[in-house]
Amino acid sequence: APQRRAVALAVGILHYQDPQAVLVLAQQVAAWSGLELELSVFDNSGEFAAGGRAASALPQRARVWSGEGNVGYAGAFNALMQDAGQRGAEYFLALTQEAKIDEASVLALLLALEEVESAAVAAPVLRYETDPTRIFSAGGLIDSDGRARHSLQGIRSTCVSSGRARYETAWVDGACYLARLTDLSAIGWL
């Protein structure tokens, strides 16, 4: 197998009112052994406040961020991405607390961005947890009114599962994506 070069990866998890989901996801990410990464949690609802029980249950290397109340999706991820870039990260894996992704899938996303230099973001096909044969989001189109359309949402499909099936799309779902930080910085973030 070809050797991959080491990359600087930051992982950010966005929390809002479900500390248990964040703890499970953070523990899974912290257990990835083939990736060197920095892990941050942005707390948009205060349950990971310093000294709290939820904060002490996070992996030791996780950094906790919080804003003035709920700063929202873009505000939280922009803060995490800007900090990651300043700390030397090349890539940022954005995860909402409901996301489920394994290390092999993250490696496939990294490979996709390394092979397609013109791509700024790579994302997996998202499936319904209750029915993994149905697609929730595989990216989509932006119509003439500026609305994002999930072109494959709800269809049953097992053919888009290998991680090797790549295609270009106008946008990806924000629940889980890998971004090249220099590209997001160049356009002013989210």
Salt bridges, closest charged atoms under 4 A:
GLU38 OE1 - ARG87 NE 2.98
ASP43 OD1 - HIS15 ND1 2.74
GLU47 OE1 - HIS15 NE2 3.19
ASP83 OD2 - ARG63 NH1 2.83
ASP83 OD2 - ARG87 NE 3.80
GLU90 OE1 - ARG5 NH2 3.13
GLU114 OE1 - ARG4 NH1 3.46
GLU114 OE2 - ARG5 NH2 3.94
GLU115 OE1 - ARG166 NH1 2.54
GLU129 OE2 - LYS100 NZ 3.61
ASP131 OD2 - ARG156 NH1 2.36
ASP143 OD2 - ARG149 NH2 2.74
ASP183 OD2 - ARG180 NE 3.01
